[in-house]
Amino acid sequence: MTTTADPFFSLKDKVALVTGAGQGIGAAIARRLAAAGARVGVLDLRGDAAGAVASEIGGVPLVGDVTREFDIASALAHLAAEAGPVDVLVNNAGIIGKVGPIAEISRSDLEQVLTINLVGPFLLSRAALPAMIARKYGRIVNVASIAGKEGNPNLIPYSVSKAGLIALTKALAKEVAGHGDITINSISPAVIHTPMMDALSPATRDYMVSRVPLGRPGTSEEVAALVHYLASSDASFTTGQCYDISGGRATY
């Protein structure tokens, strides 16, 4: 745990891997962690996006699919060679998937979202944890959603995947709790102004914003600030939790 007062939750000498970091929330998280002193691996499906963010923050660009074990192993190996083993893993990559009533959702629609939003973080956590356990230190932050806590109509695949991610967080945190200073937490944003939000219909966006007591979408930077704390050594006595960042929407 940090022993000197530092309002900026220093990540000096730490190595972080942020998935889906080429834009939106992931890019904001990568910038925030880098500003706090971390060397950041910027993982994205799109090499140009990963490269642009990595160049901006002095990070390591990584191209890969979070659902492919080979890509995950390659990304971790490349980051370790460039900066060292991962101290902080932020599972941010995800998709909304098909929007509509259950009658219009196919099995493949559901499986696609579950594979990216839930299986991906499972695979990444499984791959990163051995090095964390060996060094008795690590932070994993999973970007879930208010939809995983409360459910959103016409967003069944997305809601189910994020509920699963919250459950993964809780179960895995307990599993590794005896292996040193390793914490695993999740966050549950409500509607955040990102390219993913822009892809929704105006009616869906309006509905989501109408549920937020603060009356506006959150920003990627606000999400990144919460992740920054949970990624720091100061967050040493909280694990298995789901932190609300919903502008007051959450009911529990």
Secondary structure, 3 states (H helix, E strand, C coil): CCCCCCCCCCCCCCEEEEECCCCHHHHHHHHHHHHCCCEEEEEECCHHHHHHHHHHHCCEEEECCCCCHHHHHHHHHHHHHHCCCCCEEEECCCCCCCCCCHHHCCHHHHHHHHHHHHHHHHHHHHHHHHHHHHHCEEEEEEECCHHHHHCCCCCHHHHHHHHHHHHHHHHHHHHHCCCCEEEEEEEEECCECCHHHHCCCHHHHHHHHHCCCCCCCECHHHHHHHHHHHHCCCCCCCCCCEEEECCCCCCC
